[in-house]
Amino acid sequence: MSLSEKLGPSRAKELAAFLLKVEFPAPTRRIMEPLLEMLVGGQSFDLSQNYLIREPAALLLLIELIPSLSEELQLDLWSTLGAMLHQCLHNISSCHNIGMTEKCLDYLAKTKNPKIANHIGSVLELLSGYSLSVKHLKSILSYLYNGQSDTTWAPHSVLLISLLNNVTINRTPDAFFSFSGGHGSVFALPPVSKWPTQTGFTVSMWIRSEQTYDSQRDYYKPILYWFRSGRGSGYSAHFVGSTLVLETVGKQIKKPQTHPVDHVFHSFQWYMVTVVYTAHRLRSSEVQCYVDGVLSLTAEVTLPLQEEIYDKCFLGGNHVATPDSVFQGQMAALYIWRVPLSRDSIASLYKLGSNYRSQFKFEAEVDMPLTMKEQKLLFDGSLSNSLIISYNAKAVDGQLCLEASPTEGHSSVFAHSPHATMLEGVEPVVTTSIHSALHSLGGIQALFPLFSQLDTEQLVTLKGKTVIDYSLSVKLLSLVFELARNSTTYMYQLVQMSSLIPHLLGKVSPLHLSGDLLSVIFDFLRYLSKSPYSEELIQPLVVQLLFNASLWIRASKKVRVYY
């Protein structure tokens, strides 16, 4: 039985109490090292080499000890935890699963040291960016609403509002496959009897690598995808350092053709990678690679002839799956089309985002502002009719990942069942974004009560000095606008309530009506001017907010001149 199975929250409190007696009057640094070693499975803890959380229960023990630590040790511990979470998503997931978000909120409310609060905020931002449940968002908003008193914000409220802003901006997929990078951790596709090479094909996926390249390990080449036959003929892509290399091998090809993509892939960032293979009859075939919808490679290539079944099809590795060839990181929204997609289609696909997981049949499924051209490219039926392979982390049953493309083409593509297998070390992850959580609480209108608290003072020093933070109005309005940018639902909510924002701003100090606030409004209106719904969206905001004379007459002369 592992430590995680033996040690629950109640046992963690008991053990923490025992350690406090042993380490009376306060725990010292010497107790932290064995606890960190326990966290990584009993091995020597090293932030650069051995940082993977293998025993999340040990984290419960660390959390219970935090209030009894000196401020110096608390600062060191929160800094170490933040660095561990930055290293890999597995650590964030482990912390999220044991309720670390609630613990962070509790400690943030209790701490008075701004340096410690900043480190707690960094940990909380990583956890909230990974998944922010309705319960946790409700806790954050309740914390902000209630405040310390009628005249003072709750401690570190500005930090929390900035955190919500950052989480809203840095959107990530809410369903993805996580690859541990260990031996055998690959995603196995079923054998493909007929690969679509007559006109060409397109492979598209979202990826996030957690691998750091060691220049002394030249043999370290993690594989992104591997579509080949038993004799090695076919297509693959692997990383050499921060460069993606495409490779094609065939019986009629004298030696493997390799094509490096002219793009630097940074660790811990999401990218949409789209590879287009185009077959030509009268001239050389070609391969193109797009990164985030932008063309990064065009090269001539000889497409291999398929003379046998492609029975070695994998994501994140190949049939050997050694630690030096498997991918460590995350993948989302895998699609394969039996036709080469156009540049405009790929750009529209990127605009659609990483959270789209359907079959390109119904545009009503999308809550993203799209132009008429983008809607036509995505939903006129061409993408749906040519889609032959689709996998996503929400369509799973145990270790089986269900193939989710239109079923008409299955019999001609796969040798048997179209469903894939997630081998050991690959797991589906489903999270909740701030957009989804806020929708359950009523949408952006749940944020409007915070505008009425703008004149409330904020504690800024340990000595109890309080001041009004006049940048809060900018942060709150930026949060509302950022939510509306990525959701037509929130955009129309904002337009429907366009008269409420100036009403709330008119009730607080004129010092909140700053040049920075105007800049935020102008930036959002410029964004709306390029939106497909610009005519119906801009007018209410311009009339109610920007051209509201009774509101801006209260602003300073400098702001009115700018206005």
C-alpha positions in Angstrom: 0.0 0.0 0.0 1.4 3.4 -1.0 1.7 6.4 1.2 -1.1 8.1 -0.7 -3.4 5.2 0.3 -2.3 5.1 3.9 -2.2 8.9 4.6 -5.4 10.9 4.2 -6.2 14.4 5.4 -7.1 13.3 9.0 -3.9 11.2 9.3 -1.9 14.0 7.9 -3.1 16.3 10.7 -2.2 13.7 13.3 1.3 13.1 11.9 1.8 16.9 11.6 0.9 17.3 15.2 3.4 14.6 16.2 6.2 16.2 14.2 5.5 19.5 15.8 6.0 17.9 19.2 9.3 16.4 18.1 10.4 19.7 16.5 9.2 21.8 19.4 9.0 24.9 19.5 9.1 25.1 15.7 10.1 22.9 12.7 13.5 23.6 11.3 14.9 23.2 7.8 16.1 19.7 8.5 12.5 18.4 8.6 11.8 19.8 5.1 14.3 17.8 3.2 13.0 14.3 4.1 9.4 15.5 3.5 10.4 16.7 0.0 12.1 13.4 -0.6 8.9 11.6 0.5 7.1 13.8 -2.0 9.1 12.4 -4.9 8.8 8.8 -3.8 11.6 8.5 -1.3 14.4 9.5 -3.7 16.8 12.5 -3.4 14.8 15.6 -4.2 16.3 17.7 -7.1 14.4 20.6 -8.7 16.2 20.1 -12.0 16.3 16.3 -12.2 13.9 14.6 -9.7 10.9 16.8 -9.1 7.9 14.6 -10.1 5.3 14.3 -7.4 4.9 10.5 -6.8 3.3 10.7 -3.3 0.7 13.5 -3.2 -0.2 12.5 0.3 3.2 13.8 1.5 2.0 17.2 0.2 -0.9 17.0 2.7 1.6 16.7 5.5 3.6 19.7 4.2 0.5 21.8 4.0 -0.5 21.0 7.6 3.0 22.1 8.8 3.0 25.4 6.9 1.4 27.5 9.7 4.0 26.4 12.2 7.0 27.3 10.0 9.0 30.5 10.2 8.3 33.0 7.5 11.7 32.3 6.0 10.8 28.5 5.7 7.3 29.3 4.4 8.7 31.5 1.7 11.2 28.8 0.7 8.5 26.1 0.7 6.0 28.1 -1.4 8.8 29.0 -3.8 9.9 25.4 -4.2 6.2 24.3 -4.7 5.8 26.9 -7.4 8.9 25.8 -9.2 7.8 22.1 -9.1 4.4 23.0 -10.6 6.1 25.0 -13.3 8.1 22.0 -14.3 5.3 19.7 -15.4 1.5 19.4 -15.6 1.5 16.1 -13.7 2.5 18.0 -10.5 -0.2 20.6 -11.0 -2.7 17.7 -11.5 -1.5 16.0 -8.3 -1.9 19.2 -6.3 -5.3 19.9 -7.8 -6.6 16.4 -7.0 -5.8 16.7 -3.3 -7.6 20.1 -2.9 -4.6 22.4 -3.0 -6.6 25.2 -4.5 -8.7 25.5 -1.3 -5.6 25.3 0.9 -4.0 28.1 -1.1 -7.0 30.4 -0.7 -7.0 29.7 3.1 -3.4 30.5 3.5 -3.6 33.6 1.3 -6.3 35.0 3.6 -4.2 34.3 6.7 -0.8 35.5 5.6 0.3 39.1 6.1 3.7 38.9 4.4 3.4 40.2 0.8 6.3 38.1 -0.4 4.7 34.9 0.8 1.4 36.0 -0.7 3.0 36.5 -4.1 4.4 33.0 -4.0 1.0 31.6 -2.9 -0.6 33.6 -5.7 1.8 32.0 -8.3 0.9 28.5 -7.1 -2.8 29.4 -7.1 -2.6 30.9 -10.6 -1.0 27.7 -12.0 -3.7 25.6 -10.3 -6.5 27.8 -11.5 -5.1 27.9 -15.0 -5.1 24.1 -15.1 -8.7 23.8 -13.8 -11.0 26.2 -12.0 -14.1 24.5 -10.8 -17.4 26.3 -10.0 -16.8 25.7 -6.3 -13.3 27.3 -6.4 -14.4 30.2 -8.5 -17.3 30.8 -6.1 -14.9 30.7 -3.2 -12.7 33.3 -4.8 -15.6 35.6 -5.7 -17.1 35.2 -2.2 -13.7 36.1 -0.7 -13.6 39.2 -2.8 -17.2 40.2 -2.2 -17.1 39.8 1.6 -13.9 41.7 2.3 -12.3 42.2 5.6 -14.9 44.8 6.6 -17.3 47.3 5.0 -14.4 49.7 4.3 -11.5 47.3 3.5 -10.9 44.7 0.8 -10.0 41.2 1.9 -6.2 40.8 2.1 -4.5 40.4 -1.3 -7.7 41.0 -3.2 -5.8 42.9 -6.0 -3.6 39.8 -6.3 -6.6 37.6 -6.8 -8.2 39.9 -9.4 -4.9 40.0 -11.3 -4.8 36.2 -11.1 -8.3 35.9 -12.7 -7.1 38.2 -15.5 -4.0 36.1 -16.2 -6.1 32.8 -16.1 -8.6 34.3 -18.6 -5.8 35.4 -21.0 -3.8 32.2 -20.9 -6.4 29.8 -22.2 -5.5 26.1 -22.5 -7.4 23.0 -23.7 -9.9 21.7 -21.1 -9.5 18.1 -22.4 -6.1 16.5 -23.4 -4.0 13.4 -23.3 -1.1 13.5 -20.8 2.1 11.6 -21.7 4.4 10.7 -18.8 7.5 10.2 -20.9 8.2 6.8 -19.3 8.9 3.5 -21.1 5.9 2.4 -23.2 3.8 5.6 -22.6 2.4 5.9 -26.1 -1.0 6.3 -27.7 -1.6 3.3 -30.0 -3.9 3.7 -33.1 -5.4 0.6 -34.8 -3.8 -0.7 -38.0 -4.7 1.5 -41.1 -5.4 -0.6 -44.2 -5.6 2.3 -46.6 -3.7 5.5 -45.9 -5.0 8.5 -47.9 -2.2 9.2 -50.3 -4.0 9.6 -53.6 -4.4 13.3 -53.3 -2.6 13.8 -49.9 -3.7 14.2 -46.3 -3.5 16.5 -43.3 -2.5 15.8 -39.7 -3.4 18.4 -37.0 -3.0 18.4 -33.3 -2.4 20.7 -30.3 0.8 19.9 -28.4 2.7 21.0 -25.3 6.1 19.6 -24.6 7.6 19.3 -21.1 10.9 18.0 -22.2 14.1 19.8 -21.8 16.8 19.0 -24.3 20.2 17.8 -23.0 22.9 18.6 -25.6 24.9 15.6 -24.4 22.1 13.2 -25.4 22.2 13.4 -29.1 20.1 10.2 -29.3 17.2 11.7 -27.4 14.6 12.2 -30.1 11.0 12.2 -28.8 8.5 11.2 -31.4 5.3 13.2 -32.0 3.6 10.8 -34.4 4.6 7.6 -36.2 2.4 6.2 -39.0 4.3 3.3 -40.6 4.1 -0.3 -41.8 5.9 -3.2 -40.2 8.8 -2.7 -42.7 9.2 1.0 -41.7 7.6 2.6 -44.7 5.4 5.7 -43.9 5.4 9.0 -42.1 6.7 10.3 -38.8 7.7 13.5 -36.9 10.1 13.8 -34.0 11.9 16.5 -32.1 15.6 17.2 -32.1 16.1 19.7 -29.4 13.5 22.5 -30.0 13.1 21.7 -33.7 10.4 19.5 -35.1 11.7 17.2 -37.9 9.4 15.5 -40.4 10.5 12.2 -41.9 9.2 10.0 -44.8 10.4 6.5 -45.5 9.5 4.2 -48.4 10.6 1.3 -50.5 11.1 3.5 -53.6 12.9 6.2 -51.5 16.7 5.6 -51.4 17.1 7.1 -48.0 14.8 8.7 -45.4 13.7 12.2 -46.3 14.0 14.6 -43.3 12.6 18.1 -43.2 13.3 20.4 -40.2 10.5 22.9 -39.4 11.7 26.5 -39.2 10.2 27.2 -35.8 11.5 27.0 -32.2 9.2 25.0 -30.0 9.5 26.2 -26.4 8.7 23.9 -23.5 5.5 24.4 -21.5 3.7 26.3 -24.3 0.8 25.1 -26.4 1.1 25.0 -30.2 -1.2 23.9 -33.0 0.9 21.8 -35.4 -0.6 21.0 -38.8 1.3 18.9 -41.3 0.0 18.8 -44.9 1.2 16.2 -47.4 0.1 17.0 -51.0 0.4 14.5 -53.8 1.0 15.9 -57.4 0.8 13.9 -60.6 2.8 16.2 -62.9 5.3 17.6 -60.5 7.0 16.7 -57.2 4.8 16.2 -54.2 5.3 18.5 -51.2 5.0 18.7 -47.5 4.0 21.8 -45.5 4.0 22.4 -41.8 2.0 25.1 -40.1 2.6 26.2 -36.5 -0.3 28.1 -34.9 -1.8 28.6 -38.4 1.3 30.1 -39.9 3.3 28.4 -42.6 6.8 27.3 -41.3 7.9 24.8 -43.9 7.4 24.0 -47.5 9.5 21.2 -49.1 9.5 18.7 -52.0 9.0 15.1 -50.9 8.4 11.7 -52.4 5.4 10.1 -50.8 5.8 6.4 -50.1 3.6 3.9 -51.8 1.5 1.9 -49.4 2.1 -1.7 -50.3 1.1 -3.1 -46.9 -1.0 -2.2 -43.9 0.3 0.6 -41.6 0.2 -1.5 -38.5 2.7 0.6 -36.5 0.6 3.8 -35.9 1.3 5.7 -32.7 1.2 9.1 -31.0 3.9 10.1 -28.6 6.3 7.4 -29.7 6.6 4.2 -31.7 6.4 0.4 -31.2 9.8 0.4 -29.4 8.7 3.2 -27.0 12.0 3.6 -25.1 12.5 6.6 -22.8 14.7 8.2 -25.4 12.0 8.2 -28.1 8.7 8.8 -26.2 7.1 12.2 -25.9 6.6 13.9 -22.5 3.9 16.5 -22.4 0.3 16.9 -23.6 -1.7 16.5 -26.8 -5.2 17.6 -27.6 -7.7 17.5 -30.5 -6.1 15.1 -33.0 -7.5 15.2 -36.5 -6.5 13.6 -39.8 -8.2 14.5 -43.1 -7.9 12.6 -46.3 -7.2 15.8 -48.3 -4.6 18.5 -48.0 -6.1 21.5 -46.3 -5.7 25.0 -47.6 -3.8 27.8 -45.8 -7.1 29.6 -45.1 -8.7 26.5 -43.7 -5.8 25.9 -41.3 -5.8 29.6 -40.1 -9.6 29.2 -39.4 -8.9 25.9 -37.6 -6.4 27.7 -35.4 -9.0 30.5 -34.7 -11.4 27.8 -33.6 -9.1 27.0 -30.7 -7.9 23.9 -28.8 -11.2 23.2 -27.1 -13.2 22.3 -30.3 -13.6 18.5 -30.4 -16.5 17.9 -32.8 -17.0 16.9 -36.4 -17.3 20.4 -38.2 -21.0 19.9 -38.9 -22.8 22.5 -36.8 -21.5 26.1 -36.4 -23.9 26.5 -33.4 -21.5 24.3 -31.4 -18.9 27.1 -31.4 -18.9 29.9 -28.9 -16.1 31.8 -30.7 -16.5 34.9 -32.8 -15.9 33.8 -36.4 -16.2 35.8 -39.7 -18.5 34.6 -42.5 -15.5 33.4 -44.4 -14.2 31.4 -41.5 -17.6 29.9 -40.8 -17.9 28.8 -44.5 -14.4 27.2 -44.5 -15.1 25.3 -41.3 -18.7 24.3 -41.7 -19.6 24.1 -45.4 -19.2 20.3 -45.2 -15.8 19.9 -46.8 -13.9 19.4 -43.5 -16.6 17.1 -42.1 -16.8 14.9 -45.2 -13.0 14.5 -45.5 -12.4 13.8 -41.8 -11.3 10.2 -41.3 -9.6 10.1 -37.9 -10.4 12.0 -34.7 -9.5 11.4 -31.1 -10.1 13.6 -28.0 -9.7 13.1 -24.3 -13.5 13.3 -23.6 -14.4 10.3 -25.8 -12.7 7.6 -23.7 -13.8 4.4 -22.0 -11.2 3.1 -19.6 -7.9 2.7 -21.6 -9.9 2.8 -24.9 -10.2 6.1 -26.8 -13.2 6.2 -29.1 -12.7 7.3 -32.7 -15.0 10.3 -33.1 -15.0 11.2 -36.8 -18.1 10.7 -39.1 -18.5 6.9 -39.3 -18.9 6.6 -43.1 -15.2 6.2 -43.7 -14.2 3.8 -41.0 -14.6 0.6 -43.1 -12.2 1.9 -45.8 -9.6 3.3 -43.5 -9.0 0.9 -40.6 -8.3 -2.8 -40.8 -10.7 -3.5 -37.9 -12.1 -1.5 -34.9 -11.2 2.3 -35.3 -10.7 2.8 -31.5 -7.3 3.6 -30.1 -5.6 2.4 -26.9 -3.9 4.6 -24.3 -1.0 2.5 -23.0 0.6 2.8 -19.5 1.7 6.3 -18.9 -0.9 8.0 -21.1 -4.1 9.3 -19.4 -7.0 11.5 -20.4 -7.3 14.8 -18.4 -10.6 16.8 -18.4 -10.5 20.2 -16.6 -12.8 23.2 -16.2 -12.0 26.6 -17.6 -12.9 29.9 -16.0 -15.3 30.6 -18.8 -17.2 27.4 -18.1 -17.1 27.9 -14.3 -18.3 31.5 -14.6 -21.1 30.5 -16.9 -22.5 28.3 -14.1 -22.5 31.4 -11.8 -24.5 33.6 -14.2 -21.8 34.8 -16.6 -19.9 38.1 -16.4 -22.7 39.8 -14.4 -21.3 37.8 -11.4 -18.3 40.2 -11.5 -20.3 43.5 -11.5 -20.8 43.7 -7.7 -17.0 44.1 -7.5 -17.3 47.5 -9.3 -19.3 48.8 -6.4 -16.4 48.1 -4.1 -13.8 50.1 -6.0 -13.7 52.8 -3.3 -13.0 50.2 -0.6 -9.5 50.5 0.8 -6.8 47.9 0.4 -4.2 46.9 3.1 -0.8 47.7 1.6 1.7 47.3 4.5 2.2 45.1 7.5 1.7 48.1 9.8 -2.0 48.3 8.8 -1.9 51.2 6.4 -4.7 51.2 3.9 -5.2 53.1 0.6 -7.6 53.0 -2.3 -6.1 51.2 -5.3 -7.3 53.2 -8.4 -5.9 50.6 -10.8 -8.6 48.1 -9.7 -11.1 49.6 -12.1 -8.7 48.9 -15.0 -8.1 45.3 -13.9 -11.8 44.6 -13.4 -12.8 46.1 -16.8 -9.9 44.2 -18.5 -11.2 41.0 -17.0 -14.7 41.6 -18.3 -13.5 42.5 -21.7 -11.1 39.5 -21.9 -13.9 37.1 -21.1 -16.0 38.7 -23.8 -13.2 38.4 -26.4 -13.3 34.6 -26.4 -17.0 34.0 -26.1 -19.9 35.2 -28.2 -22.2 34.4 -25.2 -20.3 36.7 -22.9 -20.0 39.3 -25.7 -23.7 39.6 -26.0 -24.1 39.6 -22.2 -21.8 42.6 -22.1 -23.8 44.4 -24.8 -27.1 43.7 -23.0 -25.6 45.2 -19.8 -23.7 48.0 -21.5 -25.5 50.6 -19.5 -24.7 49.0 -16.1 -20.9 49.5 -16.3 -21.1 53.3 -16.6 -23.8 53.3 -13.9 -21.4 51.5 -11.5 -18.4 53.7 -12.5 -20.5 56.8 -11.9 -21.0 55.9 -8.3 -17.3 55.6 -7.4 -14.5 58.1 -7.1 -13.7 60.0 -10.3 -10.1 59.0 -9.8 -11.0 55.6 -11.2 -11.8 57.3 -14.6 -8.2 57.2 -15.7 -6.3 57.3 -19.0 -5.5 53.6 -18.5 -9.2 52.9 -18.2 -9.9 54.7 -21.5 -7.1 52.8 -23.2 -8.7 49.5 -22.2 -12.0 50.6 -23.6 -10.4 51.8 -26.9 -8.5 48.5 -27.2 -11.7 46.5 -26.8 -13.6 48.6 -29.3 -10.8 48.2 -31.8 -11.0 44.5 -31.4 -14.8 44.6 -31.9 -14.4 46.7 -35.1 -12.7 43.6 -36.6 -15.3 41.2 -35.3 -17.9 39.7 -37.6 -20.6 41.2 -35.3 -19.1 44.7 -35.2 -22.2 46.6 -36.2 -24.5 45.3 -33.5 -21.9 45.1 -30.8 -20.0 48.4 -31.1 -22.9 50.9 -31.1 -24.3 50.1 -27.6 -20.9 50.2 -26.0 -19.9 53.5 -27.7 -23.2 55.2 -26.9 -23.5 53.9 -23.3 -19.9 53.8 -22.2 -17.5 55.9 -24.4 -19.9 58.8 -25.3 -21.5 59.0 -21.9 -20.9 62.7 -21.1 -22.4 62.5 -17.6 -19.8 59.8 -16.7 -16.6 61.4 -18.2 -17.4 65.0 -17.1 -16.4 63.7 -13.7 -12.9 62.7 -14.9 -9.9 64.9 -14.5 -9.0 67.6 -17.0 -6.1 65.5 -18.3 -8.3 62.5 -19.0 -11.0 64.7 -20.6 -8.5 66.2 -22.9 -7.3 62.8 -23.9 -11.0 61.8 -24.3 
